[in-house]
Amino acid sequence: MSTMLEFSGASFSYSGREVLAEVSFALAPGECAALIGPNGIGKSTLLRIAAGIVLPSAGLVLLEGCDLKQMRRRAIARSIALVAQQVEVPFDFTVEQILGQGRTPYLSFFGGLTGADHDAIESAIEATDIGYLRYRIFNQLSGGERQRVKIALGLAQEPRLLLLDEPTQSLDIGRQLEMIELIRSLSQSGVTILAAMHDLGLIEGTFSSVLLLSPNQPMLTGKPADVLMPRILERAFNCPPQQGPTLLATEHLRSYRAI
């Protein structure tokens, strides 16, 4: 079976401290995977490696069989989009102006936006349902609105692989559910998604697989029902036995969706 993204024994160290150790997994085209683990375990670092922003100190990272180390930055940006937790916009750019930045990998040195670029931007706006925000100033938007714009910026790159770093962070429950619906819709459209998730109760029903990073343990991969088990999560998150609050949150959300 073909793979979209593959880590093979990938490790990363920073200032002499090992952040990731021999991580191995593979994502199939169209897969929607949740990356979970305790704070500080290296989830954001793994996403940055997957995006080709930083290189592993050992091992391989392959995009559709090609070593990211051997690919040009522009080629990577045309295939992979990383939606980071924080996007700093120092000027009063409108949403439409920001989305234009997503077309940078396709622009010639002196060229402006082409018809194809405008079409890609419109498709991203439609997919994320932010047409009403088009002329708003990004820095004046609410947290939920900013998250949708950030994802639209990634989609404007027309990526085959979309990387999301805590897409529901700091959102209220209503906006969290909206974000999960958006992720589900993008996955159904064929985009391969890898999202670092903090809210475990939002995973089941949207994500087809889970990648769990645990301290001093190999990465565990599997279906949500197999990974989001009390005995597994209690060990990974160092929870007191039978006191994992996120497990209760998972059951609460499942009941809420059934109403």
C-alpha positions in Angstrom: 0.0 0.0 0.0 1.3 3.5 -0.8 2.2 5.9 1.9 1.8 9.7 2.1 4.1 10.3 5.0 6.6 7.9 6.6 8.9 8.2 9.6 11.5 5.5 9.8 13.6 5.6 13.0 13.5 9.4 13.1 15.2 11.0 16.1 15.7 14.6 17.0 17.9 16.3 19.7 18.1 19.9 20.8 20.9 21.4 22.8 22.1 17.9 23.8 18.6 16.8 24.9 16.9 14.0 23.0 13.3 15.2 22.0 12.3 12.3 19.8 13.8 8.8 19.7 13.5 6.4 16.8 10.0 7.3 15.8 8.4 5.1 13.1 5.0 5.3 11.6 3.3 5.6 8.2 0.2 7.5 7.0 -1.7 6.3 4.0 -3.1 8.9 1.5 -6.4 10.3 2.8 -5.8 9.2 6.4 -6.8 11.4 9.3 -4.5 10.8 12.3 -4.4 12.4 15.7 -1.0 12.8 17.4 -1.3 12.8 21.2 0.9 12.6 24.2 1.9 14.6 27.4 3.0 18.2 27.1 6.6 18.5 26.2 6.8 15.1 24.6 7.7 16.5 21.2 4.4 16.7 19.2 5.1 20.1 17.8 8.7 19.1 17.0 7.4 16.0 15.1 5.1 18.2 13.0 7.9 20.6 12.2 10.0 17.6 11.1 7.1 16.3 9.0 6.9 19.7 7.3 10.6 19.7 6.5 11.2 22.8 8.7 13.7 21.0 10.8 15.7 17.9 9.9 15.9 14.7 12.0 19.3 14.0 13.6 18.9 10.3 12.6 16.5 8.3 10.5 14.4 9.1 7.5 11.2 11.1 6.8 9.6 10.3 3.4 6.9 12.1 1.5 5.3 9.7 -1.0 8.6 7.8 -0.9 10.9 10.8 -1.4 13.4 11.8 1.3 12.4 15.3 2.6 16.1 16.0 3.0 16.6 15.8 -0.8 13.5 17.9 -1.7 13.6 21.6 -2.4 11.8 23.9 0.1 9.4 25.1 -2.6 8.5 21.5 -3.6 7.8 20.7 0.0 5.6 23.8 0.5 3.5 22.7 -2.6 2.8 19.4 -0.9 2.7 20.0 2.8 1.1 22.8 4.8 1.8 23.2 8.6 -0.8 25.2 10.6 1.1 26.3 13.7 -0.4 27.1 17.1 0.6 30.8 16.7 0.6 32.9 13.6 2.1 36.4 14.1 0.7 39.1 11.8 2.5 42.4 12.6 0.5 44.5 10.2 -3.2 45.1 9.6 -3.6 42.6 6.9 -7.1 41.5 5.8 -7.9 37.8 5.7 -7.8 37.9 1.9 -4.3 39.4 1.9 -3.1 36.8 4.3 -4.5 33.9 2.2 -2.6 35.3 -0.7 0.6 34.4 1.2 -0.4 30.8 0.9 0.3 31.0 -2.8 4.0 32.0 -2.3 5.3 28.6 -3.3 3.7 29.0 -6.7 4.7 32.5 -7.6 7.5 33.5 -9.9 10.1 35.9 -8.6 8.5 39.1 -10.0 5.0 37.7 -10.7 1.7 38.5 -9.0 -1.2 36.3 -8.3 -2.6 34.5 -11.4 -6.0 33.2 -12.1 -5.0 29.8 -10.7 -3.9 31.4 -7.5 -7.2 33.3 -7.1 -9.1 30.0 -7.7 -7.0 28.3 -5.0 -7.8 31.1 -2.5 -11.5 30.9 -3.3 -11.5 27.2 -2.8 -9.8 27.6 0.6 -12.3 30.2 1.6 -15.2 28.0 0.5 -13.8 24.9 2.3 -13.4 26.7 5.6 -16.6 28.9 5.2 -14.9 32.2 5.9 -16.3 34.3 3.0 -17.8 36.7 5.5 -14.4 37.4 6.9 -12.7 38.2 3.6 -12.2 41.9 4.3 -11.8 41.7 8.0 -8.5 42.5 9.7 -6.9 39.2 10.9 -5.7 40.7 14.3 -9.3 41.7 15.1 -10.8 38.3 14.7 -11.9 36.0 17.5 -9.9 32.9 18.4 -12.2 30.5 16.5 -12.2 32.8 13.4 -8.4 33.0 13.4 -8.2 29.2 13.6 -10.4 28.8 10.5 -8.4 31.5 8.6 -5.1 29.7 9.5 -6.4 26.5 8.1 -7.6 28.3 5.0 -4.1 29.7 4.6 -2.8 26.1 4.7 -5.3 25.0 2.2 -4.4 27.9 -0.2 -1.1 26.0 -0.7 -3.2 23.1 -2.1 -1.3 20.6 0.0 -1.7 16.9 -0.1 -0.7 16.7 3.5 -2.1 19.1 6.1 -0.4 19.3 9.5 -2.4 20.9 12.4 -0.8 21.8 15.7 -3.5 21.9 18.4 -6.3 23.2 16.2 -8.8 23.3 19.0 -6.5 25.1 21.5 -8.1 27.8 23.6 -11.5 27.4 21.8 -14.8 27.1 23.7 -16.7 23.8 23.3 -18.9 25.2 20.5 -15.9 26.4 18.4 -14.1 23.1 19.2 -17.0 21.1 17.7 -17.0 23.5 14.6 -13.3 22.9 14.2 -13.7 19.1 14.4 -16.5 19.3 11.8 -14.2 21.2 9.5 -11.4 18.6 10.0 -13.8 15.8 9.2 -15.0 17.6 6.1 -11.4 18.2 4.9 -10.6 14.6 5.5 -13.6 13.4 3.5 -12.4 15.6 0.6 -9.3 13.5 0.4 -6.7 15.7 2.3 -4.3 13.6 4.4 -4.3 15.1 7.9 -2.0 14.8 10.9 -3.2 16.8 13.9 -1.6 17.2 17.3 -4.6 17.0 19.7 -4.9 17.9 23.3 -8.6 17.2 23.7 -8.8 13.5 23.6 -12.6 13.6 23.8 -12.7 15.1 20.3 -10.8 12.3 18.5 -13.2 9.4 18.2 -15.6 9.7 15.3 -13.4 12.0 13.2 -9.8 10.6 13.3 -9.2 7.2 11.7 -6.0 6.6 13.7 -4.1 7.7 16.7 -0.3 8.1 17.2 0.6 8.2 20.9 4.0 9.5 22.1 4.8 8.3 25.6 7.9 8.9 27.8 10.5 6.2 27.3 8.2 4.1 25.2 8.0 3.4 21.4 5.3 5.3 19.6 2.0 3.4 19.7 -0.3 3.6 16.7 -3.7 2.2 16.1 -7.4 2.9 15.8 -8.9 5.3 18.4 -10.8 2.5 20.1 -7.6 0.6 20.6 -5.3 3.4 21.7 -7.7 5.6 23.8 -7.9 2.9 26.5 -7.7 3.8 30.3 -4.7 1.5 31.0 -2.8 2.9 28.0 -3.6 6.6 28.7 -3.0 6.3 32.5 0.5 5.1 31.8 1.3 7.6 29.0 0.0 10.7 30.8 1.0 9.5 34.3 -2.6 9.6 35.6 -3.5 8.2 39.0 -5.2 4.8 38.4 -8.9 5.2 37.4 -8.7 9.0 37.7 -8.0 10.0 34.1 -10.3 13.0 33.6 -9.9 13.0 29.9 -11.5 9.5 29.8 -14.6 10.9 31.4 -14.5 13.8 28.9 -14.5 11.3 26.1 -17.5 9.5 27.4 -19.3 12.8 28.0 -18.7 14.0 24.4 -19.9 10.7 23.0 -23.1 11.0 25.0 -23.5 14.7 23.8 -23.2 13.7 20.2 -25.8 11.0 20.6 -28.4 13.6 21.8 
